[in-house]
Amino acid sequence: MIMNHYDVLNISASASTAEIKQSYKLLAKKYHPDLNKEDTAKEDFLLIYEAYTTLSDKERKRVYDAFLRKVAA
């Protein structure tokens, strides 16, 4: 199963750069391993970071969106 970066950040595919950043900041703070002592906090934080680094870069986002369209077809 493919992890959808939009779902990880709880945003829509049409989210603006500001919305992506805002969602990342909220989730990163919530799941940062230094602040969250749950066993899965580190893995959750890494997923959030990966989603943000992909969606915040215009070229990487373009490639990722093309990949999602291809998989959905």
N, C-alpha and C positions, 0 to 999 in steps of 0.2 A: 504494500500500500504506500502511496506517495503522500508525504507530509506536505500539506498545503500551507505555504508561508502566510497567506492571508488569514487562514483560520488560526494559526499560531498567534498572530498579533490581534486577532478579533477585529479585523477591518474588512471592508469590501475591496474588490479589485479596482474600484474607481477612487480609492482613498488618495488624498493629496499627500505631498511630501510632509507637510506639517502634521497631518493625522497619523502618518506612519511613525514619525518621530515621537509624537505624544504617546501613542500606544506603546511603543518600545520602552520609553522612559518609565511609564507606569508599571509595565510587566517586569522590566528588569529590576526595578526596586523591590517589587513583590517577591520575585523568585531568586534574587541574588543569594548565593550560598552563605555569605557572611551574615545575612539578615534572616534568612529562612532556613530553619534547621530540619526540614523534612528531608527524608532520604532521597527524594527525586528532585530536589531543588537544583542541584548542579546540572542534571540532564535537561530540566525544563529551561534553565537559564541559557544553556548552550543552544537549544532550539530557537529560543527567542532571539538570541544574538545572530544566529545564522539567517533567520528570516529577515531581520532588520538589515543586515549587511547586504543581502540580496536585493531587497525592495527599495533601499535608500539610494542605490546606485542606478542611474538611469539606464545604462547599457545592460547591466546584469538583470534589471527588472524586465527590460525588453526581451532578453533571451529567455528568462524564466516564464514570462507570459506566453511566448511562442511555444515553449515546451508544454505548458498546461493545455494550450489549444490543441496541440498535436496529440497529446494523451487522451484528451476528451473526445477526439474525433473517432 
